[in-house]
C-alpha cells in the first residue's frame, strides 16, 4: 500500500540526473558497477548502535533519494521506498534513472546490511508507456523481462526481492503479458516469479500484500497464491505490510493468531511496511507499539521487520513518524529502542488471576462456567480450563481452552461431580495462577437436552452510530431464557463473535462507526444451557455522519521533472463544525497529462476531469482534522503545467 514519501530528496526523475539507456546499460555494466562502489565513499561510514544490532532479526526502514544521516543510528536493513519501483526507474522507455536505488544499495553494501529490492511487478507505479503506447503483450513481456534482468545485473548482492506486490489488492493492467489468470487463476504471478528466479538465483524471492492481517478471507486467497508458488519451489518468504489502517485496530492476541495462521505454510514471514498511528497522540502511538510490536517481534515465524518511514513529516502518512527532523524521538521510538535492544526485555508479566469462577448452569450432560476476566500488561489471549474428578481427590488436568470468560463443558455423564479451575494466558506464554475452585455436578438423566428453535426474520435499521436489531422469538420445550448477539465486520469475510445478550427479541448495538458495514446473527438459549443454531445473517450499514461538515483541499507539488510530477501532499481538511465521514475532491488535468499512480484515495478519470474519493480508512475526519493523499502524473516533454480547479465536497 506504500506510496511516495514526502521527503525533500524524493523525486522520480529530474533534469540533471544521470541517464542511461537500457542498451547502453548492458554494454557498460562493468563501468556502472565501478561507479556504484566508487560512490560508496560519499556516504556515511559504517553505522553503529542500531536498535537490533546483534539480534537474530533485523529492524529496517526505507530510504528516499539519499540515506538520512541518522539512518544507521536506528536501522540495519534497507529498502528503497520508491527508488526501485519500475515507474521511478524507467519513466521514459529505455532511459533508466537508478540514482535512488544506487544510493540505498551503496549504503547497504558499505555497512554490511541486507538490501531489499521493492519491487518487480505491481499494478501501480509502473511506467505509463507500458500500457498506453500501443505495445503488444509480446512486447510488454519483453520489456518486463528486460526490466528484471537489468535490475538483477545491477544489484548482484541483493538480499531479497518483492517480486510481486499486492497481487490481490491492486488490479494488474498488464497481467496478460505474463499469462493472465490461466489455469491456476494466478498464472501471471507464477510467471513473474519464474522470471525472477532465472535472473536473480541468489536472492530471496518474496511476495508482498496488505490487508490480510485482519481479513481472513483475503488471507486465505493470499495463502492460495503462496501455496501455488511453494509447490513450484519459487518462493522463499511471505511479506505482510502491516500498515496502520489494519494494525491500529488489532491487538497482540490478534497479531499472534494471524501469524500462527501464516506459520502453517512453513515459510519465513517478513513484516515489510509496518507503521502505526494509534489515536494520533504520542501516548496513543506508544501504547499501540507496546501492544502489537512484541507480537510480531517475538513470533518464531517472523525473521525481520521493516518500518515504512520514520522521520516526522516525511512519511507517506501523517502520524506514523517516530523521529523529528531535529532528531527528537517520539516516545514510541524511545520505547522501541529499549525493547528491541533487550534492556526493556520481552513480556514477562503474567495475567492477573481469574476470579469468581462459578458454575452458572448444569444439564445432565454439561456444566457451564463463567468467571471474572483476567487483565494483562499487553493482553490476555485466552484461558486454560482445568478439571478434576469428584468433590475431592484426583488431579487437575487441562481439558480445553477458551478465548473469553465463559466455557461449556459438554459430553459429560449424568449425576457426576467435577471440580474446575481456570488459568489466564498471554501471547508471550505467561500463565496466571489458577482461579478459585468450583465444584459442580451434572443433573440426573432425562434432563432438558432440547435446544430452542432458531431465531427467524432478523432485521436491522441503523443510525450513524447504531444498529437496531429485531427478530421473531424462538420457542423451547421448557422456555427461552435469552439470546446471544453475534457480529462480523464488513459485508463478507471476518468471523462472527458474541458482542452482547438480550432477554427480549430485540437489541441495539451502539457506539458504531458511521458509514460502516456489519453483519449480525442471533442464537437463542434456555435454562439448561442448550443453544439454538444461529439465525440467518443480516447486513447493516450505518448512516453517514451529521450535518455541518465541509472540506477544503490544498495540493502541493512535491517534485516535478521534464515528463511528469508528483502531487503530495494533497491535504483534505474538515472545515465544518462536525465530523465528516467521506470526502470527494475533483480537479482538472491539463491536456496530454495522465495519472500514472495514486495513494490514500480512490481515483476515477473522465477525460481530463479527475475525481478522488477517500479510501476506506481515511474518510472520517473530526472538525478541524485533516488527511492527505497523493498522485503521480505523466505529461508531454517540456510541458510545465499542473492540475487546476480543485474542489472538495462532503457528499
C-alpha positions as CSV (number, residue, x, y, z in Angstrom):
1,X,0.0,0.0,0.0
2,X,3.1,2.1,0.2
3,X,3.3,5.3,-1.8
4,X,5.6,8.2,-2.4
5,X,7.5,9.6,0.7
6,X,7.2,13.3,1.4
7,X,10.9,13.6,1.8
8,X,13.0,16.5,0.5
9,X,15.1,14.2,-1.7
10,X,12.2,12.0,-3.1
11,X,11.9,12.6,-6.9
12,X,11.2,10.0,-9.6
13,X,13.4,11.9,-12.1
14,X,14.9,15.3,-12.5
15,X,16.8,17.0,-15.3
16,X,20.4,16.6,-14.4
17,X,20.1,13.0,-13.1
18,X,22.4,10.7,-14.9
19,X,20.5,8.9,-17.6
20,X,21.3,5.5,-19.1
21,X,19.7,3.9,-22.0
22,X,19.0,0.2,-21.2
23,X,21.0,-0.9,-24.2
24,X,23.9,1.3,-23.0
25,X,23.4,-0.1,-19.5
26,X,24.0,-3.6,-20.7
27,X,27.1,-2.7,-22.7
28,X,28.5,-0.5,-19.9
29,X,27.7,-2.8,-16.9
30,X,31.3,-3.0,-15.7
31,X,31.7,0.7,-15.7
32,X,28.4,1.1,-13.9
33,X,29.4,-1.3,-11.1
34,X,32.7,0.6,-10.7
35,X,30.7,3.8,-10.3
36,X,28.4,2.1,-7.7
37,X,31.2,1.0,-5.4
38,X,33.3,4.1,-6.0
39,X,30.4,6.3,-5.0
40,X,30.1,4.5,-1.7
41,X,32.8,6.8,-0.3
42,X,30.2,9.6,-0.5
43,X,28.0,8.0,2.1
44,X,28.3,7.7,5.9
45,X,30.9,5.3,7.3
46,X,29.9,2.1,9.0
47,X,26.9,2.7,11.2
48,X,26.7,1.6,14.8
49,X,24.3,1.2,17.7
50,X,21.3,0.1,15.5
51,X,18.4,-0.9,17.8
52,X,18.6,-4.5,16.5
53,X,22.4,-4.8,16.5
54,X,23.4,-8.3,17.4
55,X,19.9,-9.7,17.2
56,X,18.9,-12.7,15.1
57,X,16.2,-10.5,13.4
58,X,16.6,-7.0,11.8
59,X,14.6,-3.9,12.2
60,X,14.9,-2.0,8.9
61,X,13.5,1.1,7.2
62,X,13.0,2.8,3.9
63,X,15.1,5.4,2.1
64,X,14.4,8.1,-0.5
65,X,16.8,9.5,-3.0
66,X,19.5,9.5,-0.3
67,X,20.1,7.8,3.0
68,X,19.3,10.1,6.0
69,X,22.3,10.9,8.2
70,X,20.8,9.2,11.2
71,X,19.6,6.1,9.4
72,X,22.3,3.9,10.9
73,X,21.6,5.1,14.4
74,X,18.4,3.0,14.3
75,X,18.1,0.6,11.4
76,X,20.1,-2.3,10.0
77,X,18.2,-3.2,6.8
78,X,17.5,-1.1,3.8
79,X,14.5,-0.9,1.4
80,X,14.2,1.9,-1.2
81,X,10.7,3.4,-0.8
82,X,10.3,4.4,-4.4
83,X,13.8,4.1,-6.0
84,X,13.4,0.5,-7.1
85,X,9.8,0.8,-8.5
86,X,9.7,0.4,-12.2
87,X,7.9,3.7,-12.8
88,X,10.6,5.6,-10.9
89,X,13.5,3.9,-12.8
90,X,12.2,3.8,-16.3
91,X,9.6,6.6,-16.6
92,X,10.7,7.1,-20.2
93,X,11.2,4.0,-22.2
94,X,14.8,2.8,-22.4
95,X,16.0,5.7,-20.2
96,X,17.0,4.5,-16.7
97,X,17.3,6.5,-13.5
98,X,19.0,4.3,-10.9
99,X,20.1,7.1,-8.7
100,X,17.9,6.5,-5.6
101,X,18.4,2.7,-5.9
102,X,22.2,3.2,-6.2
103,X,22.2,5.3,-3.0
104,X,20.4,2.7,-1.0
105,X,22.3,-0.2,-2.4
106,X,25.7,1.5,-1.9
107,X,24.9,2.3,1.7
108,X,23.7,-1.2,2.5
109,X,26.9,-2.7,0.9
110,X,29.2,-0.3,2.7
111,X,27.6,-1.0,6.1
112,X,27.0,-4.8,5.6
113,X,23.2,-4.6,5.7
114,X,20.5,-6.5,3.9
115,X,19.2,-4.7,0.8
116,X,15.7,-5.5,-0.4
117,X,14.6,-4.6,-4.0
118,X,11.0,-3.3,-3.8
119,X,9.5,-4.3,-6.3
120,X,9.5,-6.0,-9.7
121,X,5.8,-6.3,-10.6
122,X,3.0,-4.2,-9.3
123,X,-0.3,-2.8,-10.7
124,X,0.7,0.7,-9.6
125,X,3.7,3.0,-10.2
126,X,4.8,1.1,-13.3
127,X,5.8,3.1,-16.4
128,X,2.8,4.6,-18.2
129,X,4.2,3.8,-21.6
130,X,3.9,0.1,-20.8
131,X,0.1,0.2,-21.2
132,X,-0.6,3.4,-23.2
133,X,1.8,3.3,-26.1
134,X,0.3,0.5,-28.1
135,X,2.7,-2.3,-27.1
136,X,1.5,-5.8,-27.8
137,X,1.5,-8.3,-24.9
138,X,4.6,-9.9,-26.5
139,X,6.4,-6.5,-26.5
140,X,5.2,-5.9,-22.9
141,X,6.6,-9.3,-21.9
142,X,10.0,-8.4,-23.4
143,X,10.1,-5.1,-21.5
144,X,9.2,-6.9,-18.3
145,X,12.0,-9.4,-18.7
146,X,14.5,-6.7,-19.6
147,X,13.5,-4.7,-16.5
148,X,14.0,-7.7,-14.2
149,X,17.2,-8.7,-15.9
150,X,18.8,-5.3,-15.7
151,X,17.9,-4.9,-12.0
152,X,19.4,-8.3,-11.2
153,X,22.6,-7.5,-13.0
154,X,23.0,-4.0,-11.5
155,X,22.5,-5.2,-7.9
156,X,24.0,-8.6,-7.7
157,X,24.2,-8.7,-3.9
158,X,20.5,-8.0,-3.3
159,X,19.3,-10.0,-0.3
160,X,15.6,-10.2,-1.2
161,X,13.1,-9.0,-3.8
162,X,9.4,-8.2,-3.6
163,X,8.7,-10.0,-6.9
164,X,5.0,-9.3,-6.9
165,X,3.5,-6.5,-4.8
166,X,-0.2,-6.5,-3.9
167,X,-1.5,-9.2,-6.2
168,X,-4.9,-9.2,-4.5
169,X,-5.5,-5.6,-3.6
170,X,-4.2,-3.8,-6.7
171,X,-5.6,-4.5,-10.1
172,X,-2.9,-5.7,-12.6
173,X,-3.3,-4.0,-16.0
174,X,-0.6,-5.9,-17.8
175,X,-1.2,-9.4,-16.4
176,X,-2.0,-10.8,-19.9
177,X,1.7,-10.3,-20.8
178,X,2.6,-12.7,-18.0
179,X,-0.1,-15.3,-18.8
180,X,-3.1,-13.8,-17.2
181,X,-5.2,-15.8,-14.8
182,X,-4.5,-19.0,-16.7
183,X,-5.4,-22.5,-15.3
184,X,-4.4,-21.6,-11.7
185,X,-6.1,-18.3,-11.5
186,X,-2.8,-16.7,-10.8
187,X,-0.5,-17.7,-13.7
188,X,0.8,-14.2,-14.1
189,X,2.2,-14.3,-10.5
190,X,3.8,-17.7,-11.1
191,X,5.4,-16.4,-14.4
192,X,6.7,-13.3,-12.6
193,X,8.5,-15.5,-10.0
194,X,9.9,-17.8,-12.7
195,X,11.5,-14.8,-14.5
196,X,12.8,-13.5,-11.2
197,X,14.3,-16.9,-10.2
198,X,16.0,-17.2,-13.6
199,X,17.6,-13.8,-13.3
200,X,18.2,-13.5,-9.6
201,X,19.0,-17.0,-8.5
202,X,20.8,-15.9,-5.3
203,X,18.1,-13.5,-3.9
204,X,15.2,-14.5,-1.6
205,X,12.0,-14.1,-3.6
206,X,9.1,-12.7,-1.6
207,X,5.5,-11.8,-2.2
208,X,4.0,-8.7,-0.6
209,X,0.4,-7.7,0.3
210,X,-1.6,-5.5,2.6
211,X,-4.9,-6.0,4.3
212,X,-4.5,-9.7,5.1
213,X,-3.7,-9.1,8.7
214,X,-7.3,-8.7,9.9
215,X,-9.2,-10.1,6.9
216,X,-9.3,-14.0,7.0
217,X,-10.9,-14.1,3.6
218,X,-8.1,-12.1,1.9
219,X,-5.6,-14.1,3.9
220,X,-6.9,-17.3,2.5
221,X,-6.7,-16.0,-1.0
222,X,-3.1,-14.9,-0.3
223,X,-2.3,-18.4,1.1
224,X,-3.7,-20.0,-2.1
225,X,-1.2,-17.9,-4.2
226,X,1.6,-18.7,-1.8
227,X,1.0,-22.4,-2.0
228,X,0.9,-22.3,-5.8
229,X,4.4,-20.7,-5.7
230,X,5.6,-23.0,-2.9
231,X,4.8,-26.2,-4.7
232,X,6.9,-25.0,-7.6
233,X,9.8,-24.0,-5.5
234,X,9.6,-20.3,-6.5
235,X,9.0,-18.5,-3.2
236,X,11.3,-18.0,-0.1
237,X,9.1,-15.9,2.2
238,X,5.9,-14.1,2.9
239,X,5.6,-10.3,3.1
240,X,2.8,-8.8,5.2
241,X,2.8,-5.0,5.0
242,X,1.2,-4.3,8.4
243,X,0.1,-0.7,7.8
244,X,-1.6,1.4,10.4
245,X,-5.1,1.1,8.8
246,X,-5.0,-2.6,9.6
247,X,-2.7,-2.8,12.6
248,X,-4.1,0.1,14.7
249,X,-7.4,-1.9,15.1
250,X,-5.7,-5.1,16.2
251,X,-4.2,-6.2,19.5
252,X,-1.3,-8.6,20.3
253,X,-3.6,-11.6,20.5
254,X,-5.0,-10.9,17.0
255,X,-1.5,-10.4,15.7
256,X,-0.4,-13.7,17.2
257,X,-3.4,-15.5,15.8
258,X,-2.8,-14.1,12.3
259,X,0.9,-15.1,12.4
260,X,0.0,-18.6,13.6
261,X,-2.1,-18.9,10.5
262,X,0.8,-18.0,8.3
263,X,3.1,-20.3,10.2
264,X,1.1,-23.3,8.9
265,X,2.6,-22.6,5.4
266,X,6.1,-23.4,6.6
267,X,7.7,-20.2,5.2
268,X,9.5,-17.3,6.8
269,X,7.4,-14.2,7.4
270,X,8.8,-10.7,6.9
271,X,6.9,-7.7,8.2
272,X,7.5,-5.4,5.3
273,X,5.9,-2.0,5.8
274,X,5.0,-1.5,9.4
275,X,3.7,1.8,10.6
276,X,1.5,2.8,13.5
277,X,-0.5,5.9,14.4
278,X,-2.6,4.8,17.3
279,X,-5.0,7.5,18.3
280,X,-2.7,10.2,16.8
281,X,-1.1,11.3,20.1
282,X,2.4,10.4,21.3
283,X,0.8,8.3,24.1
284,X,-1.6,6.5,21.7
285,X,1.2,5.6,19.3
286,X,3.4,4.4,22.1
287,X,0.6,2.2,23.6
288,X,-0.1,0.6,20.2
289,X,3.6,-0.1,19.6
290,X,3.8,-1.7,23.1
291,X,0.7,-3.8,22.3
292,X,1.4,-5.2,18.9
293,X,5.1,-4.9,18.1
294,X,6.1,-7.7,20.6
295,X,3.6,-9.9,18.9
296,X,5.5,-9.5,15.6
297,X,9.0,-9.5,17.1
298,X,8.6,-12.5,19.4
299,X,6.8,-14.8,16.9
300,X,9.1,-17.5,15.7
301,X,7.9,-17.3,12.0
302,X,8.9,-13.6,11.8
303,X,12.5,-13.2,10.7
304,X,12.7,-9.4,10.3
305,X,10.6,-6.2,10.5
306,X,10.9,-3.2,8.1
307,X,9.2,0.1,9.1
308,X,7.8,2.3,6.4
309,X,9.4,5.6,7.2
310,X,10.4,7.2,10.5
311,X,11.1,11.0,10.0
312,X,8.1,13.1,11.1
313,X,6.7,15.0,8.1
314,X,8.5,12.7,5.6
315,X,6.4,9.5,6.0
316,X,3.7,8.5,3.5
317,X,1.0,9.0,6.1
318,X,0.9,11.8,8.7
319,X,1.2,10.5,12.3
320,X,3.4,7.5,11.6
321,X,6.8,9.2,12.1
322,X,9.0,8.4,15.1
323,X,11.8,11.0,15.0
324,X,11.5,14.7,14.2
325,X,13.7,16.4,11.6
326,X,15.6,17.8,14.5
327,X,16.3,14.4,15.9
328,X,13.8,14.4,18.8
329,X,12.4,10.9,19.3
330,X,8.8,10.4,19.9
331,X,8.0,8.1,23.0
332,X,7.3,5.1,20.7
333,X,10.8,5.4,19.3
334,X,12.4,5.6,22.7
335,X,10.5,2.5,23.8
336,X,11.2,0.6,20.6
337,X,15.0,1.1,21.1
338,X,14.8,-0.1,24.6
339,X,12.6,-3.1,23.9
340,X,14.4,-4.4,20.8
341,X,17.9,-3.9,22.2
342,X,16.9,-6.0,25.2
343,X,17.1,-3.5,28.0
344,X,13.4,-3.3,28.0
345,X,13.0,-7.1,27.8
346,X,10.2,-9.1,26.4
347,X,6.9,-9.5,28.1
348,X,7.4,-11.5,31.3
349,X,4.4,-10.3,33.2
350,X,1.7,-12.9,33.7
351,X,-2.0,-12.0,33.6
352,X,-3.9,-11.5,36.8
353,X,-5.7,-14.5,38.3
354,X,-9.2,-15.2,37.0
355,X,-11.7,-14.5,39.8
356,X,-15.2,-15.5,40.9
357,X,-15.3,-18.8,39.0
358,X,-18.8,-20.2,39.2
359,X,-20.9,-22.9,37.6
360,X,-23.7,-20.9,36.0
361,X,-25.9,-23.8,34.9
362,X,-25.9,-27.6,34.5
363,X,-27.7,-30.2,32.5
364,X,-27.5,-33.9,32.6
365,X,-24.6,-33.7,30.1
366,X,-23.0,-30.3,30.6
367,X,-21.7,-27.8,33.1
368,X,-21.5,-24.1,32.1
369,X,-18.7,-22.0,33.7
370,X,-18.1,-18.2,34.0
371,X,-15.5,-16.1,35.7
372,X,-14.2,-12.5,36.0
373,X,-11.8,-11.9,33.2
374,X,-8.0,-11.5,33.8
375,X,-6.1,-8.4,32.9
376,X,-2.6,-8.2,31.5
377,X,0.0,-5.5,30.7
378,X,-0.1,-6.5,27.0
379,X,-3.3,-8.5,26.5
380,X,-4.9,-11.8,27.6
381,X,-5.1,-14.2,24.8
382,X,-7.2,-17.0,26.4
383,X,-7.8,-19.3,29.3
384,X,-6.9,-22.9,30.2
385,X,-9.8,-24.9,31.6
386,X,-8.7,-27.4,34.3
387,X,-10.8,-30.2,35.7
388,X,-10.5,-32.8,38.4
389,X,-12.9,-35.7,39.1
390,X,-15.2,-35.8,42.1
391,X,-15.7,-33.4,45.0
392,X,-12.1,-34.2,46.3
393,X,-9.0,-36.1,45.4
394,X,-7.7,-36.7,41.9
395,X,-5.6,-34.3,39.8
396,X,-6.5,-31.2,37.8
397,X,-5.7,-31.6,34.1
398,X,-6.3,-29.2,31.2
399,X,-9.4,-30.2,29.2
400,X,-9.8,-27.2,26.9
401,X,-9.1,-23.5,26.2
402,X,-11.4,-20.5,25.9
403,X,-10.9,-17.1,24.4
404,X,-13.5,-15.4,26.6
405,X,-14.6,-15.6,30.2
406,X,-17.0,-18.5,29.8
407,X,-17.0,-22.1,28.8
408,X,-19.4,-25.0,28.5
409,X,-18.0,-28.5,29.3
410,X,-20.3,-30.8,27.4
411,X,-20.5,-34.6,26.8
412,X,-20.5,-35.4,30.5
413,X,-22.2,-38.3,32.3
414,X,-25.4,-37.6,34.3
415,X,-25.2,-37.3,38.1
416,X,-21.5,-36.8,38.1
417,X,-19.4,-34.4,40.2
418,X,-16.4,-32.4,38.9
419,X,-14.1,-29.6,40.2
420,X,-12.9,-26.8,37.9
421,X,-10.1,-24.2,37.9
422,X,-9.2,-21.6,35.2
423,X,-5.8,-20.0,34.3
424,X,-5.3,-16.9,32.1
425,X,-2.6,-16.7,29.5
426,X,-1.0,-14.1,27.2
427,X,0.7,-14.2,23.8
428,X,4.2,-14.4,25.3
429,X,3.3,-17.7,27.0
430,X,3.0,-16.2,30.6
431,X,0.3,-18.0,32.6
432,X,-1.5,-16.7,35.7
433,X,-2.1,-18.5,39.0
434,X,-5.2,-20.7,39.0
435,X,-8.5,-19.4,40.0
436,X,-10.6,-20.4,42.9
437,X,-12.0,-24.0,42.6
438,X,-15.7,-24.5,41.9
439,X,-17.5,-27.9,42.3
440,X,-20.5,-28.8,40.2
441,X,-22.5,-31.9,39.3
442,X,-24.5,-32.7,36.3
443,X,-28.2,-33.3,36.7
444,X,-29.8,-36.7,36.8
445,X,-30.5,-38.3,33.4
446,X,-33.6,-37.2,31.5
447,X,-32.9,-33.5,31.9
448,X,-33.6,-30.9,29.2
449,X,-31.4,-31.5,26.2
450,X,-33.5,-29.9,23.6
451,X,-32.3,-26.6,22.1
452,X,-34.6,-23.7,21.3
453,X,-35.8,-23.1,17.8
454,X,-33.6,-20.9,15.5
455,X,-34.5,-17.2,15.7
456,X,-36.1,-16.1,12.4
457,X,-36.7,-12.9,10.4
458,X,-33.7,-11.0,11.7
459,X,-33.9,-7.4,10.5
460,X,-31.8,-4.2,11.2
461,X,-32.2,-0.5,11.0
462,X,-29.4,2.0,11.5
463,X,-28.3,5.5,12.6
464,X,-24.8,6.8,12.0
465,X,-23.7,5.2,15.3
466,X,-26.0,2.3,16.0
467,X,-27.8,-0.8,14.5
468,X,-31.2,-1.8,15.9
469,X,-32.0,-5.5,15.6
470,X,-35.2,-7.4,15.9
471,X,-36.3,-10.9,15.2
472,X,-39.1,-13.5,15.6
473,X,-38.7,-15.0,19.1
474,X,-37.6,-18.6,19.4
475,X,-39.6,-21.3,21.1
476,X,-38.4,-24.0,23.5
477,X,-39.8,-27.1,25.2
478,X,-39.1,-25.6,28.6
479,X,-38.5,-21.9,27.9
480,X,-36.2,-19.5,26.2
481,X,-34.1,-17.5,28.7
482,X,-32.2,-15.2,26.3
483,X,-30.4,-14.5,23.1
484,X,-26.7,-14.2,22.1
485,X,-25.9,-11.4,19.6
486,X,-23.2,-12.2,17.1
487,X,-21.4,-9.7,14.8
488,X,-18.9,-9.9,12.0
489,X,-17.1,-7.0,10.2
490,X,-18.0,-6.0,6.6
491,X,-20.3,-7.4,4.0
492,X,-18.3,-10.6,3.8
493,X,-15.3,-12.3,5.4
494,X,-14.3,-12.0,9.0
495,X,-15.5,-14.0,12.0
496,X,-18.8,-13.8,14.0
497,X,-18.1,-13.1,17.7
498,X,-20.6,-12.5,20.5
499,X,-21.0,-8.8,21.3
500,X,-23.9,-8.9,23.7
501,X,-27.0,-10.7,25.1
502,X,-30.7,-9.9,25.2
503,X,-33.6,-11.2,27.2
504,X,-36.1,-10.0,24.5
505,X,-36.3,-10.3,20.8
506,X,-34.5,-7.0,20.1
507,X,-31.1,-5.5,20.6
508,X,-29.4,-2.1,19.9
509,X,-25.7,-2.2,19.0
510,X,-24.4,1.3,19.9
511,X,-21.1,3.1,19.5
512,X,-20.5,2.1,15.9
513,X,-18.6,4.0,13.2
514,X,-20.6,5.9,10.6
515,X,-20.8,4.6,7.0
516,X,-19.5,1.2,8.1
517,X,-21.0,-2.3,7.3
518,X,-21.6,-5.1,9.8
519,X,-23.2,-8.5,9.7
520,X,-25.3,-9.9,12.6
521,X,-26.7,-13.3,13.7
522,X,-28.7,-14.3,16.8
523,X,-28.8,-17.5,18.8
524,X,-31.4,-18.5,21.5
525,X,-30.5,-20.1,24.8
526,X,-32.5,-21.9,27.5
527,X,-32.0,-22.5,31.3
528,X,-30.3,-25.8,30.7
529,X,-27.6,-24.2,28.6
530,X,-28.9,-25.5,25.3
531,X,-28.1,-23.1,22.4
532,X,-30.0,-22.9,19.1
533,X,-28.5,-22.7,15.7
534,X,-27.6,-19.2,14.5
535,X,-30.2,-17.2,12.6
536,X,-29.7,-16.1,9.1
537,X,-27.3,-13.2,8.8
538,X,-28.5,-9.7,8.2
539,X,-26.2,-7.0,6.8
540,X,-26.4,-3.4,8.1
541,X,-24.6,-0.3,7.1
542,X,-24.5,2.7,9.5
543,X,-25.6,6.0,8.0
544,X,-23.2,8.9,7.2
545,X,-22.3,11.5,9.8
546,X,-24.3,14.6,10.8
547,X,-24.6,17.9,9.1
548,X,-22.3,20.9,9.5
549,X,-19.4,19.3,7.6
550,X,-17.4,20.9,4.8
551,X,-13.9,20.4,3.5
552,X,-11.0,22.1,1.7
553,X,-8.2,20.8,-0.5
554,X,-4.7,22.1,-0.6
555,X,-2.4,20.4,-3.2
556,X,1.4,20.6,-3.1
557,X,3.7,19.8,-6.0
558,X,6.3,17.7,-4.2
559,X,8.6,17.3,-7.2
560,X,8.5,17.6,-11.0
561,X,10.7,16.7,-14.0
562,X,10.5,17.0,-17.7
563,X,7.8,14.4,-18.3
564,X,5.9,14.2,-15.0
565,X,5.3,15.3,-11.5
566,X,4.1,14.2,-8.0
567,X,1.3,15.9,-6.1
568,X,2.0,15.1,-2.4
569,X,0.5,16.0,0.0
570,X,-2.9,16.9,-1.3
571,X,-4.3,17.8,2.1
572,X,-8.1,17.5,2.7
573,X,-9.2,19.4,5.8
574,X,-12.6,19.3,7.6
575,X,-13.6,23.0,7.7
576,X,-17.0,22.3,9.3
577,X,-18.3,22.1,12.8
578,X,-18.9,18.3,13.0
579,X,-17.3,15.1,11.9
580,X,-17.5,14.2,8.2
581,X,-17.4,10.6,7.1
582,X,-16.5,10.9,3.5
583,X,-15.0,13.4,1.1
584,X,-14.6,13.9,-2.7
585,X,-12.0,16.0,-4.4
586,X,-12.3,17.0,-8.1
587,X,-9.7,18.7,-10.3
588,X,-8.8,19.1,-13.9
589,X,-5.6,17.7,-15.6
590,X,-4.1,19.8,-18.4
591,X,-4.4,18.4,-21.9
592,X,-2.0,15.5,-22.5
593,X,-1.5,14.8,-18.8
594,X,-2.3,11.3,-17.4
595,X,-2.5,9.9,-13.9
596,X,0.0,7.0,-13.5
597,X,-0.4,6.2,-9.8
598,X,-2.2,7.3,-6.7
599,X,-2.3,6.6,-3.0
600,X,-4.6,7.2,0.0
601,X,-7.5,7.9,-2.3
602,X,-9.6,6.1,-5.0
603,X,-9.3,8.0,-8.3
604,X,-11.7,8.0,-11.3
605,X,-10.8,9.7,-14.5
606,X,-13.3,11.0,-17.1
607,X,-11.4,12.8,-19.9
608,X,-9.3,15.4,-18.1
609,X,-11.5,15.5,-15.0
610,X,-10.3,13.5,-12.0
611,X,-12.5,12.6,-9.0
612,X,-10.6,11.4,-5.9
613,X,-12.7,9.8,-3.1
614,X,-11.5,8.9,0.3
615,X,-10.1,5.4,0.9
616,X,-11.8,3.1,3.4
617,X,-9.5,4.2,6.2
618,X,-9.3,8.0,5.9
619,X,-12.8,9.2,5.2
620,X,-13.8,10.1,8.7
621,X,-12.4,13.5,9.8
622,X,-13.3,15.3,13.0
623,X,-13.9,19.0,12.9
624,X,-10.6,20.7,12.1
625,X,-9.0,17.3,11.3
626,X,-7.2,16.6,8.0
627,X,-5.7,13.8,6.0
628,X,-3.6,13.6,2.8
629,X,-3.5,11.7,-0.5
630,X,-1.2,11.9,-3.5
631,X,-0.8,11.0,-7.1
632,X,1.7,10.9,-9.9
633,X,1.2,12.3,-13.4
634,X,2.9,12.0,-16.8
635,X,2.9,14.9,-19.2
636,X,4.4,15.8,-22.6
637,X,8.1,16.6,-22.5
638,X,8.7,20.2,-21.7
639,X,5.1,20.9,-20.6
640,X,5.3,22.6,-17.2
641,X,1.5,22.8,-16.4
642,X,0.0,21.2,-13.3
643,X,-3.7,20.4,-12.4
644,X,-6.1,23.2,-11.6
645,X,-9.7,23.7,-10.5
646,X,-9.5,21.8,-7.2
647,X,-12.8,21.5,-5.3
648,X,-13.7,19.5,-2.2
649,X,-17.2,18.2,-1.1
650,X,-18.6,16.1,1.6
651,X,-21.4,14.1,-0.1
